[in-house]
Amino acid sequence: MSKRAVLEVIALDVEDAVAARAGGADRLELVTDMAADGLTPPVAAFAAIRAAVDVDLRVMLRLTDGFAAGDRRRLVRVARELRDAGAEEFVLGFLDPQGGVDLDAVECLAGELDGCRWTFHRAIDHAADRDALRKQLAELPGLDAYLTAGSAAGVDDGLPTLLAEARRGGEPGYGQRLLVGGGLRLDHVPRLRAAGIDAFHIGGAARPRGWGGPVSAESVARWRGELDGDRPEPGAA
């Protein structure tokens, strides 16, 4: 029997966090400003969510739209402030203008995080060479997951890449968990689970009213049921 899959849900505030937890989320990704695809939330927002729910929280370290690191000293300062407030898990990822990993920026932040667990986010889907990126980052402390759709266009296009990478789990650069997100739908799940993928990330899929509305516990629960193989019988109420 396959192990329970991780379900990560994007949360913008305490209301989102409480609903996601009630629906069965295992972990939250904390961001602000989804118009910019998710930036670092204020420390106060992290602290309020940490006080409200008992699930794992991964906090975004990203100050501007796009995949450039920007002001590295400010990034380090923000990371330090979040750690001082109790943050223990993070999300980050930076590319250079040529689409290669910005190794200096990533190493700088990984050093500041000092062993905290972190996800390299969907910058990998915009990289010029994702295999090279993985191998460059393979030994960085704390890196335990790649948030990826397999393609910048989303899971529909990226599914072959995700399945191929799942088969490479024992190779150098492929030891980190695949956390699939980005245009992910419930109908993708059976094939991904069959390939051994056991971590899934949703944002808009947890919000029936779109990004202008809150996370729905019921929507999260539907995902939890699909991941657990707990589907209602046809015709069931």
Secondary structure by P-SEA (a helix, b strand, c coil): cccbbbbbbbbccaaaaaaaaaacccbbbbbcccccccccccaaaaaaaaaccccbbbbbcccccccccccaaaaaaaaaaaaaaccccccccccccccccaaaaaaaaaaaacccbbbbcccccccccaaaaaaaaccccccccccccccccccccaaaaaaaaaaacccccccccccccccccccccaaaaaacccbbbbccccccccccccccaaaaaaaaaaaaccccccccc
